[in-house]
């Protein structure tokens, strides 16, 4: 999971770095239509209007299913000796870094941060965790250790699937936040900060603190 996070973070920074030196770079990774729509929204005084264009229910289903698809591909692609998973982590990280820094170039960092990360805290975490599951899948096949390759792969697959299944409810939650809450751009700043902070604490507790606590209890048992 740490490798997945560091790998993802590196390419987020690379996407931001590329946008810093070439303001046209977001067009290459996000597409002209997306950039032009966002520029129009900025000009109209509502930079985050892209999150308000669709009905809430329709948006929820489309976003949730798309995020499940992306996470699934990131996970399953690990079977290709991890390279497939790394590709999807790279692709999504570049897009995120470019997208976030695009708003920085327009002087809208805080506005964009408070909107994007309401849902992005959980959504991006799920991609990183799906990446970790995919890496476990590929690693178990490439490096079986003292087990047979088949036994190692079966054990790795079991662990990886359990990790992936754990993020499915979180992906649904991220879809709900993006569809129903992110669009509330006029909400008090403290309200949005609490959602972002609470989401981060949820991820850190469930995937970092709780596993360490559980392992310690099992070792003492």
ROKOLKE-139319 format. One record per residue (C-alpha): residue in three letters; chain; x, y, z. Coordinates in Angstrom, 3 decimals, padded with zeros to 6 digits. Layout:
<rs>
+------+-------+----------+----------+----------+
! resn ! chain !        X !        Y !        Z !
+------+-------+----------+----------+----------+
!  ala !     A !        X !        Y !        Z !
...
+------+-------+----------+----------+----------+
</rs>
This chain:
<rs>
+------+-------+----------+----------+----------+
! resn ! chain !        X !        Y !        Z !
+------+-------+----------+----------+----------+
!  unk !     A !  000.000 !  000.000 !  000.000 !
!  unk !     A !  002.885 !  002.344 !  000.768 !
!  unk !     A !  004.429 !  001.611 ! -002.626 !
!  unk !     A !  001.092 !  002.286 ! -004.334 !
!  unk !     A !  000.745 !  005.599 ! -002.469 !
!  unk !     A !  004.305 !  006.756 ! -003.235 !
!  unk !     A !  004.029 !  005.707 ! -006.893 !
!  unk !     A !  000.712 !  007.537 ! -007.249 !
!  unk !     A !  001.956 !  010.658 ! -005.437 !
!  unk !     A !  005.042 !  010.878 ! -007.633 !
!  unk !     A !  002.966 !  011.033 ! -010.802 !
!  unk !     A !  000.451 !  013.464 ! -009.259 !
!  unk !     A !  003.396 !  015.792 ! -008.692 !
!  unk !     A !  004.629 !  015.120 ! -012.222 !
!  unk !     A !  001.210 !  016.074 ! -013.614 !
!  unk !     A !  001.242 !  019.291 ! -011.571 !
!  unk !     A !  004.840 !  020.015 ! -012.597 !
!  unk !     A !  003.973 !  019.524 ! -016.288 !
!  unk !     A !  000.992 !  021.882 ! -016.010 !
!  unk !     A !  003.134 !  024.477 ! -014.223 !
!  unk !     A !  005.470 !  024.671 ! -017.206 !
!  unk !     A !  002.882 !  024.134 ! -019.929 !
!  unk !     A ! -000.635 !  025.477 ! -019.285 !
!  unk !     A ! -001.852 !  023.595 ! -022.353 !
!  unk !     A ! -000.839 !  020.261 ! -020.812 !
!  unk !     A ! -004.270 !  019.637 ! -019.200 !
!  unk !     A ! -005.742 !  019.513 ! -022.698 !
!  unk !     A ! -003.589 !  016.494 ! -023.480 !
!  unk !     A ! -004.740 !  014.498 ! -020.466 !
!  unk !     A ! -008.234 !  015.872 ! -019.754 !
!  unk !     A ! -009.385 !  016.739 ! -023.256 !
!  unk !     A ! -010.250 !  020.040 ! -024.953 !
!  unk !     A ! -013.976 !  019.803 ! -024.186 !
!  unk !     A ! -013.404 !  019.411 ! -020.446 !
!  unk !     A ! -010.921 !  022.264 ! -020.309 !
!  unk !     A ! -013.096 !  024.591 ! -022.394 !
!  unk !     A ! -016.146 !  023.845 ! -020.251 !
!  unk !     A ! -014.169 !  024.567 ! -017.075 !
!  unk !     A ! -012.770 !  027.791 ! -018.524 !
!  unk !     A ! -016.315 !  028.888 ! -019.364 !
!  unk !     A ! -017.449 !  028.057 ! -015.828 !
!  unk !     A ! -014.584 !  030.106 ! -014.398 !
!  unk !     A ! -015.505 !  033.017 ! -016.635 !
!  unk !     A ! -019.146 !  032.733 ! -015.520 !
!  unk !     A ! -018.055 !  032.935 ! -011.884 !
!  unk !     A ! -018.807 !  029.316 ! -010.915 !
!  unk !     A ! -015.586 !  027.293 ! -011.379 !
!  unk !     A ! -017.097 !  024.111 ! -009.917 !
!  unk !     A ! -020.253 !  024.201 ! -012.026 !
!  unk !     A ! -019.170 !  020.997 ! -013.760 !
!  unk !     A ! -020.330 !  019.162 ! -010.643 !
!  unk !     A ! -023.785 !  020.684 ! -010.979 !
!  unk !     A ! -024.553 !  020.007 ! -014.638 !
!  unk !     A ! -026.367 !  016.684 ! -014.140 !
!  unk !     A ! -029.227 !  015.592 ! -011.907 !
!  unk !     A ! -028.089 !  014.270 ! -008.564 !
!  unk !     A ! -029.475 !  010.737 ! -008.933 !
!  unk !     A ! -028.230 !  010.257 ! -012.507 !
!  unk !     A ! -024.847 !  011.678 ! -011.559 !
!  unk !     A ! -024.611 !  009.321 ! -008.567 !
!  unk !     A ! -025.135 !  006.181 ! -010.633 !
!  unk !     A ! -022.842 !  007.253 ! -013.464 !
!  unk !     A ! -020.015 !  008.339 ! -011.169 !
!  unk !     A ! -020.278 !  005.330 ! -008.861 !
!  unk !     A ! -020.299 !  002.825 ! -011.719 !
!  unk !     A ! -017.406 !  004.617 ! -013.426 !
!  unk !     A ! -015.356 !  004.663 ! -010.227 !
!  unk !     A ! -016.076 !  000.963 ! -009.664 !
!  unk !     A ! -014.925 !  000.291 ! -013.224 !
!  unk !     A ! -011.688 !  002.259 ! -012.773 !
!  unk !     A ! -010.922 !  000.617 ! -009.418 !
!  unk !     A ! -011.699 ! -002.831 ! -010.840 !
!  unk !     A ! -009.383 ! -002.338 ! -013.807 !
!  unk !     A ! -006.639 ! -001.022 ! -011.542 !
!  unk !     A ! -006.983 ! -004.109 ! -009.346 !
!  unk !     A ! -007.416 ! -006.820 ! -011.987 !
!  unk !     A ! -004.598 ! -005.429 ! -014.146 !
!  unk !     A ! -002.219 ! -006.514 ! -011.385 !
!  unk !     A ! -002.344 ! -009.998 ! -012.877 !
!  unk !     A ! -000.062 ! -008.679 ! -015.632 !
!  unk !     A !  002.921 ! -008.844 ! -013.247 !
!  unk !     A !  001.894 ! -005.498 ! -011.689 !
!  unk !     A !  002.552 ! -003.460 ! -014.858 !
!  unk !     A ! -001.147 ! -003.083 ! -015.644 !
!  unk !     A ! -001.885 ! -001.758 ! -012.172 !
!  unk !     A !  001.044 !  000.660 ! -012.357 !
!  unk !     A ! -000.253 !  001.927 ! -015.710 !
!  unk !     A ! -003.696 !  002.769 ! -014.275 !
!  unk !     A ! -002.150 !  004.378 ! -011.201 !
!  unk !     A !  000.076 !  006.448 ! -013.495 !
!  unk !     A ! -002.820 !  007.486 ! -015.733 !
!  unk !     A ! -005.110 !  008.572 ! -012.900 !
!  unk !     A ! -002.311 !  010.305 ! -010.999 !
!  unk !     A ! -001.261 !  012.377 ! -014.011 !
!  unk !     A ! -004.874 !  013.428 ! -014.558 !
!  unk !     A ! -005.332 !  014.384 ! -010.907 !
!  unk !     A ! -002.111 !  016.410 ! -010.715 !
!  unk !     A ! -002.887 !  018.223 ! -013.942 !
!  unk !     A ! -006.522 !  018.864 ! -012.985 !
!  unk !     A ! -005.718 !  020.240 ! -009.531 !
!  unk !     A ! -002.849 !  022.422 ! -010.729 !
!  unk !     A ! -004.979 !  023.751 ! -013.581 !
!  unk !     A ! -007.039 !  025.579 ! -010.952 !
!  unk !     A ! -003.862 !  026.782 ! -009.256 !
!  unk !     A ! -002.854 !  028.517 ! -012.502 !
!  unk !     A ! -006.218 !  030.310 ! -012.426 !
!  unk !     A ! -005.792 !  031.430 ! -008.806 !
!  unk !     A ! -008.501 !  029.055 ! -007.607 !
!  unk !     A ! -006.596 !  026.572 ! -005.480 !
!  unk !     A ! -008.687 !  026.914 ! -002.303 !
!  unk !     A ! -012.029 !  026.897 ! -004.129 !
!  unk !     A ! -011.045 !  023.832 ! -006.126 !
!  unk !     A ! -009.510 !  022.040 ! -003.140 !
!  unk !     A ! -012.610 !  022.462 ! -000.978 !
!  unk !     A ! -014.785 !  021.109 ! -003.777 !
!  unk !     A ! -012.671 !  018.371 ! -005.348 !
!  unk !     A ! -011.489 !  016.779 ! -002.120 !
!  unk !     A ! -014.950 !  016.510 ! -000.548 !
!  unk !     A ! -015.325 !  013.374 ! -002.641 !
!  unk !     A ! -011.732 !  013.054 ! -003.810 !
!  unk !     A ! -010.326 !  012.145 ! -000.398 !
!  unk !     A ! -012.182 !  008.830 ! -000.437 !
!  unk !     A ! -012.233 !  008.383 ! -004.208 !
!  unk !     A ! -008.484 !  008.808 ! -004.686 !
!  unk !     A ! -007.757 !  006.705 ! -001.610 !
!  unk !     A ! -009.802 !  003.901 ! -003.172 !
!  unk !     A ! -007.735 !  004.050 ! -006.356 !
!  unk !     A ! -004.526 !  003.833 ! -004.326 !
!  unk !     A ! -005.899 !  000.909 ! -002.296 !
!  unk !     A ! -007.098 ! -000.837 ! -005.460 !
!  unk !     A ! -003.556 ! -000.335 ! -006.748 !
!  unk !     A ! -002.180 ! -001.964 ! -003.604 !
!  unk !     A ! -004.501 ! -004.941 ! -004.117 !
!  unk !     A ! -003.374 ! -005.236 ! -007.744 !
!  unk !     A !  000.288 ! -005.146 ! -006.711 !
!  unk !     A ! -000.350 ! -007.910 ! -004.149 !
!  unk !     A ! -001.955 ! -009.953 ! -006.932 !
!  unk !     A !  001.009 ! -009.541 ! -009.273 !
!  unk !     A !  003.618 ! -009.913 ! -006.542 !
!  unk !     A !  002.161 ! -013.217 ! -005.336 !
!  unk !     A !  002.655 ! -014.671 ! -008.815 !
!  unk !     A !  006.105 ! -013.204 ! -009.488 !
!  unk !     A !  007.619 ! -013.867 ! -006.067 !
!  unk !     A !  006.118 ! -017.059 ! -004.573 !
!  unk !     A !  008.856 ! -017.412 ! -001.949 !
!  unk !     A !  008.830 ! -020.820 ! -000.276 !
!  unk !     A !  005.360 ! -021.649 ! -001.625 !
!  unk !     A !  004.584 ! -023.088 ! -005.029 !
!  unk !     A !  003.656 ! -020.423 ! -007.543 !
!  unk !     A !  000.080 ! -021.707 ! -007.596 !
!  unk !     A ! -000.275 ! -021.676 ! -003.803 !
!  unk !     A !  001.306 ! -018.241 ! -003.572 !
!  unk !     A ! -000.999 ! -016.851 ! -006.257 !
!  unk !     A ! -004.099 ! -018.341 ! -004.607 !
!  unk !     A ! -003.145 ! -016.825 ! -001.250 !
!  unk !     A ! -002.291 ! -013.485 ! -002.840 !
!  unk !     A ! -005.558 ! -013.509 ! -004.783 !
!  unk !     A ! -007.536 ! -014.138 ! -001.600 !
!  unk !     A ! -005.822 ! -011.247 !  000.214 !
!  unk !     A ! -006.132 ! -008.928 ! -002.783 !
!  unk !     A ! -009.841 ! -009.662 ! -003.313 !
!  unk !     A ! -010.601 ! -009.013 !  000.373 !
!  unk !     A ! -008.814 ! -005.663 !  000.161 !
!  unk !     A ! -010.632 ! -004.734 ! -003.037 !
!  unk !     A ! -014.052 ! -005.681 ! -001.647 !
!  unk !     A ! -013.408 ! -003.447 !  001.351 !
!  unk !     A ! -013.330 ! -000.346 ! -000.861 !
!  unk !     A ! -016.618 ! -001.017 ! -002.659 !
!  unk !     A ! -018.774 !  000.686 !  000.040 !
!  unk !     A ! -016.297 !  003.568 !  000.103 !
!  unk !     A ! -016.602 !  004.009 ! -003.663 !
!  unk !     A ! -020.377 !  004.227 ! -003.239 !
!  unk !     A ! -019.884 !  006.806 ! -000.468 !
!  unk !     A ! -017.523 !  008.839 ! -002.692 !
!  unk !     A ! -020.126 !  008.769 ! -005.473 !
!  unk !     A ! -022.759 !  010.038 ! -003.045 !
!  unk !     A ! -020.531 !  012.868 ! -001.852 !
!  unk !     A ! -019.619 !  013.915 ! -005.396 !
!  unk !     A ! -023.234 !  013.880 ! -006.563 !
!  unk !     A ! -024.996 !  015.417 ! -003.572 !
!  unk !     A ! -022.414 !  017.347 ! -001.533 !
!  unk !     A ! -019.584 !  018.579 ! -003.791 !
!  unk !     A ! -022.046 !  020.776 ! -005.665 !
!  unk !     A ! -022.757 !  022.737 ! -002.450 !
!  unk !     A ! -020.045 !  025.257 ! -003.236 !
!  unk !     A ! -021.757 !  027.942 ! -001.172 !
!  unk !     A ! -021.648 !  025.824 !  001.984 !
!  unk !     A ! -019.550 !  027.176 !  004.887 !
!  unk !     A ! -015.845 !  026.452 !  004.561 !
!  unk !     A ! -015.757 !  024.753 !  007.952 !
!  unk !     A ! -018.476 !  022.322 !  006.824 !
!  unk !     A ! -016.426 !  021.267 !  003.804 !
!  unk !     A ! -013.197 !  021.040 !  005.800 !
!  unk !     A ! -014.929 !  018.763 !  008.323 !
!  unk !     A ! -016.059 !  016.425 !  005.540 !
!  unk !     A ! -012.573 !  016.291 !  004.022 !
!  unk !     A ! -010.926 !  015.799 !  007.414 !
!  unk !     A ! -013.469 !  013.190 !  008.488 !
!  unk !     A ! -012.973 !  011.273 !  005.233 !
!  unk !     A ! -009.209 !  011.292 !  005.695 !
!  unk !     A ! -009.498 !  010.073 !  009.291 !
!  unk !     A ! -011.827 !  007.269 !  008.164 !
!  unk !     A ! -009.313 !  006.043 !  005.582 !
!  unk !     A ! -006.330 !  006.350 !  007.919 !
!  unk !     A ! -008.077 !  004.526 !  010.742 !
!  unk !     A ! -009.462 !  001.657 !  008.694 !
!  unk !     A ! -006.398 !  001.014 !  006.530 !
!  unk !     A ! -003.506 !  002.101 !  008.769 !
!  unk !     A ! -004.417 !  002.309 !  012.470 !
!  unk !     A ! -006.908 ! -000.561 !  012.751 !
!  unk !     A ! -004.768 ! -003.201 !  010.952 !
!  unk !     A ! -001.789 ! -002.360 !  013.188 !
!  unk !     A ! -004.006 ! -002.531 !  016.261 !
!  unk !     A ! -005.473 ! -005.860 !  015.162 !
!  unk !     A ! -002.041 ! -007.328 !  014.420 !
!  unk !     A ! -000.796 ! -006.270 !  017.840 !
!  unk !     A ! -003.807 ! -007.901 !  019.543 !
!  unk !     A ! -003.303 ! -011.135 !  017.585 !
!  unk !     A !  000.380 ! -011.238 !  018.512 !
!  unk !     A ! -000.527 ! -010.849 !  022.186 !
!  unk !     A ! -003.209 ! -013.529 !  022.050 !
+------+-------+----------+----------+----------+
</rs>
